[in-house]
Every structure is written in C-alpha cells, then in structure tokens.
Amino acid sequence: MPYKTSSSAKENSTTSKVIKVMTKAGLHKRNLHRGNYDFDRLVKAEPALSAQIIVTPNGLSSIDFSDPYSVKILNKALLNLYYKIKFWDIPKGYLCPPIPGRADYIHRLSDLLFEDYADTQHNRVRALDIGTGANAVYPIIGCTQYQWQCVGSDIDPVSVSNVVKIIKENSILENKVECRLQNDSRRIFKGIIGPNEYYEVSICNPPFHKSLKEAQAGTNRKINNLAKNRAKRRQESELTSGKEGANKLNFGGQRAELWCPGGEARFVKDMALESRHFSSQVLWFSTLISKKENVRWLRKNLEKVGAEEIKIIEMKQGNKQSRFVAWTFHPIEKRHEWLKSLCN
C-alpha cells in the first residue's frame, strides 16, 4: 500500500512545475503495432477480416477505415493476435477506437512510472480508466502488456455490461480487470474510487464535443477528408456528403463517448477540480486532450488546485498529432516512496 499522507492539495497555487515532452515521431518502441499491418497473420487470427480487405493502388492490403464494421473486425483481429483476447465485441453504434494510438498512451504512461522509479513493479500497478466505454481497450492493453490491475468506469450501463462480458469471456482478464458503473454523471472519481483504494495512474479519453450536432459535424469532416485522400490515391470515393452513410459517426460512439455539456474543456476542468480531493489516492492523473487549446486551459486549472507537477506529452503518428496531460500532487521523493512500496 502506498504511503499515507494527511496533507491536502494546495489551493490557489501557481508554482506547479510544468514539463513538456516532445516524443519522437512514430509509435512507441514497445508498441506492437509499429510498421504496416500484417494482414496475413491478422486474417488467421480473425478469418472474417478477409472479406473486409481492399487493395490500394500501391498494391498494399488495407481496409476501408471509414466503415465502422471493417474497423471493428480489424480490432477483433488485433486484440486476438497481439493481446490474446479470444472474445471481443461491442454493441452496434458504440465507439470502436483505433488500437495503435491507444496502446501508445499506455506505453507512455508506463514510461512515466519508470522515470519516477526505475524498479517499478508493474504487476502491482493499479490503473483507473475513466469512461472506458464498451470496448475496454485501455484495460486490455494495460493488463496484457504490463500486468496492471485495471478498473474501468462508465456512466452507461450498456457499456459496463459489455465490458463485464468481455472480462468473463477472456480468462486472461479475470481477476485483473473490473468495470464499475458511475451513477452520477456530474462526478468523475467520486463514487468510483473507494475510501481505501490507491491507483498509480488514471487514464481518460474524454468526450470532446459540446453536443450531438457538433459531433456529427466533426464526423462529416473526417469522412470528407477520408474521401479526399482516397480520391488523391485515384480510388473511387463512396463517401461524398450526399451519399448514404455520410452522417454516420466514424468509428461509432454514443453520447457519453463523444459529447457532454461544455465539451472537452468543461470535462477536463471538472476532472482537475475533482482530482485534488483524491490527491492522496492517485499518484498520476492523466487525460488525452483532443483540442490543443485545451492544454493551456487544463494547465491553468491544475495550477489553481495546486498540482505539484504537470507533464504535457506530445505524440505524433504519421500525420496525426495527439497529446495527453499527466499531473501529480506528490513531490518526486514521495513518488519514489510510493512506487518503492509496490516492491514490498
């Protein structure tokens, strides 16, 4: 058990140490998805993928990444081949995230713990995934790659029920992953973190739209960009704005997964404010940030609640740039003490 502290987070502090980390372009060195997809091996892992494969003008195998079903089947194959997940499915219309980028987040959180204490015992690490959705991708990767003990939470009963089924159908996840229902949509950590529970990391991919209308507009932009890219490769585009399917949410997604009142800015502010009340129970809080301007907004709120250290980790995979912010209320010597306690 981590050390106990009676001190509370400093309020109205502006002395937080801020570190910006620019990672090398490309996926993390421990990411299993570096390089091109090996479709021969993936089809062996999930035969249904064979019917979804297309050939690009360059003669390479691929899938239609604008088609939610194709993406889901690809995910099933990836999870089976690389993470030994024999059963995985999500309800129709639910978020089906791209796995390589999600894996990068987990690997870089692992680096965060290693930086604090090189001998971190990862099989003793407890991770909390806020808004795990119906897919449970973060707990799956954390559990299978680092033997983390993972707790997922979500406000959607259908998502929680689906994750419970995934856990039950995969022995590799049993007794290592659990999922809890958040009954209060106004809360993030309260009602999920028990009074005597401690977590080394928290994970979050927050809803970043303010409304369903905004989410649909964002999806249409993605679909149009995919269509333009396909046209550049001299492929026939089936995704022009006037055709059926143009208003589908790319990769799926329900309200809690894609939007909330106030969007990403409001969500991460609430997370920052609530995190101070659990400062002694979580070593490193973290969240992905979709909109770059919200990094400064989150940093401002974290300084207000007295975060000891804030890390902004920039990532780049291909043409896509992403980032997550991690923060802690513990000075480095206390972080050493906490992680060292995992070795006892």
N, C-alpha and C positions, 0 to 999 in steps of 0.2 A: 504494500500500500504506500502511496506517495506520502511525503512528509505532510504534516498538518500545519496550517498557518491560521492565525487568528486575525491577521491584518486584512483589511478590506481594500479594495481598489481605490487609488487616489482619484478624487474627482476634481474637475476643472484644472487638470494638469496639462501643460503644453511642453513637457520635457521628454516626450516619448522619443526613443531612438528609432529612426526610420532608415531602413536599408533597402535599396533597390537592387535586385538581382536580374541581370540580363543573361539568360541561358543561351547556350549555343543553339543555332538553328537546327531543326530536326527533332526527332523523338529522343527521349531519354535513353542512355546507353543500356539500361536494363529493360527497356520496353520491348516486349516480344513481337511487336508489330512493325519494327523497322524494315524498310525496304518494301518491295511490292508484295501484294497478297499472293500467296501460293495457292492458287485455285485448285490445283490437282489434289493437294492434301486437304483443302477445305471441303471439297466435294466428297472425299472419302469420309470425312467427319460428319457431313450433313448432305446426303445424296440429293435432297430437294433443291439444293443450291444450283445443281446442274442446269435446271430449266430457267434459271434467272441470269445466267451468264450471257453477256454480249461481247462482241469483238470490236475493238476500236480500230480506226483507220490505220493505226500503227501496228495492228496485228496482235495487240495485247488483250488478255481477258479482263473483263470488268463486269460491273452490274450497273443498272440504272439507279443511281443514288437519289433520284427524285421519287422513286417508287417505295413507299413505306414497307410493302411486303418484301421486296427484294432486300432492303436493309435489314429487316427482321431475320430473314433466313441467313443472311451473311453473319449477323450477330450470333445466331444459334451455332453456326459452324465455328466461328472464332472462339466462343466460350467453350465449346466441346473440345476443339483441337488444342487450345493453349491453356485452358483452365480446368479441364476435366469435368465440365458441367454437362451432365448427360441429359438433363431436362431443363429447358428454359423456354418460357413463352410469356407474352404479355397480352392483355385484353386489347381488342381492336380499338384503335384511336389513341392508345397511350404512347408516351414518349419512348422512342427507340434510339438511344444515344449512340453516336459513333464511338466505338470502344478504344481505338488507339489514343485519342486525346484524353479520354477519361483515365486510362492507365497512366498517362504522363503525370497527371495531377497526383495520383497515389505515389508514384516513384519519387516525385519531388518533395512530397510530404515526408517520405522515408528519409530523404537526404537531410531534411530539417532536423529530424531527431538524431541522425548520425552526427551532424555538426555540433549539436549540443553535448552529445556523449557518444564517443565512437564505439563503445561496447554495449550499446542499447540492445536489450534482449527483445527482439521483435515479436516473439511468440507470447510475450507478456503485455504487449501494447493493446490498449482498448481504444477503438475508434468509433466516433459517433457520426453517422451520416444523416444530416438534416434534409428532409424532403427526398427520401430515397426513391420515390416513385414506385411503379410496378415492376421495374427492371432490376433493381438491386445490384447494378453493375459495380458501384464503388465497394460495397461489402464483399462481393465476389472476388474482385481483384485483390483487395487488402488481405482477405482471408487466405486465398490460394497462393499469393506471391510472398507474403510476409508472415503468414500465420497469425495475423491480427485477430483479436476478438472484436467483432463488429456488431454495433447496434444501429439499426436504421429506424427512422421515424417518418411518419407522413400523416397528413390530415385527411387523406382519402381512404375510407375503409376498403374500397376495391383494391387499391394499390397494396395495402397492408396484407389483405387476404391472399393476393397473388404472390407476394414475397414469401409469406409463410408456406405456400405450396411449393415454391422453388426450393426453399430450405429442406422441406420434408422429402422431396424427391431426389435430393443430392446429399449422400452421406458425407461428402467432403465438407459440407457446410453445417451439418448438425452439431449442436453444442458449441459452435463458433460464431454463428450469426443469428440474430433475432431481430424482429421488427415490432415496433410499438406504434400504436395509434395516438396521434396528438389530438386531443378532444377540444382544444381551444385554439382557434385559428389566429387569435391575437398573440399567441405565445410561440416561442421557438424552442427554448431549452426547458422552461418551466413545465412540469408535467411529464417530462421525458427523463431528465437526469434525476435520479433518486438522491436522497439526503446523504447516503454513504457511498456514492459512486464516484469514480475518478476516471478521466479519459486523458490519454496522451495527445490525441488530435481530434478535432471535429472537422467535418467535410461538408461542403454545401455547394450545390449548383442552383442558385436562387432563380425564381421566376423573374424575368426581366421586362415584361411588358406591363403596361398600366391597364389594359383592357383587352377583351377578345378582338375588338376591331383592330387594335394596334398589332396584336399577334398575327392576325390574318394578313395585314399589310406587310409585315416583316416576312411572312412565309411567301407571299407573292413575289417579293423582291428576290428571295433565294431561288424560287422556281424560275423566274425570268433570267437570273444570272446563269443558272444551270443550262437553260435553253440557249443563251448566247454562247456559252462555252462549247456546247455541242455543235452549234452552227459553225463556230470557228474551226472545229475539227471536221467540218463538212459532213456532219451527220444530220439526218432529218430530225427536226425538233418536233416533239409531240406535246410540248409543254407551253405553247403560247397562251397568253392570258385569256383568249376566247374559248379555249377548249375545256372539256370536262376534266375536272381534277385540278384546275389552276388554283382553286381556293382551298384545297386540302392543306392541312398543316404538315409541312415537310417533316418527316420522321415522327409524325403523330404528336400527341400531347393533350392533356386535359387542362382545365383551368388552373389548378394548383401547381401544375408543372410549368406553365407558360406565362401566366399573368396573375397579378394581385393588385389591389388598390395601391396606387403610388408607385407601382413597378419596382424595379431593382433598387432604385435609390431609397425608397421607403423601407424595403425589406432589409437591406444591409444596415441602415441606420438603426432599425429596431434590433437587429442582431447585435450590433455594437453596444447599444444601451443595455440589453439584457445580459450580455456576456459578463459584465462587471459583477453581476450578482452570483455568477458561477465561476468567478476568477480563481478560487481555491480548488476547484474540482476539474478544471480543464487546463492542461499545460499549454497547448497551442490551439487556438481557434483559427479557422480559415474559411474562405469562401471564394469561389470563382467570381470574377467581375466581367460581365459582357461589355458594358459600355465604359470606355476608357475614362470618360469624365467622372464616373462614379468612384474611381480610385481616390481622387483628391477628397471627394465628399466623405467616403468612409474613413479615410485617414483623419480628417478633421474631427469626426465624431469619436474616433478611437482616442485621439489626444484629449478630448473633453472628459472621457471616462477614465483616463489615467493608465492607458496601456503602457507597459514598460518598454516593449519593443514591437515594431511593426515591420514586416518584410513584404515587399512587393516583388513577386516573382513573375517575370515576363517570359512567355514561351512562344515559340514560332515553329509551326509545322507546315511546310510548303508556303502557300500564300496566306495561310491563316495565322493571325496573331491572337494570342489569348493570354490571360494572366489570372493569378489568384493572389489574394492578400491574406497573410497569416499574422496573428498578433498574440502576444502573451502578456500576462500581468506579473510574470516572475522574472527576477534578475537572473543572469547566467549562472551564478553559483547555486541558486535554488533549483534551477533546471537540471544542473548536474546531479544534485542531491536526489531529485525526483526520479530521474532515469536510472541512476545507480541503484535505487531501491528496487527496481524491477529485476535486478540480478540476484537479489537475495532469496 
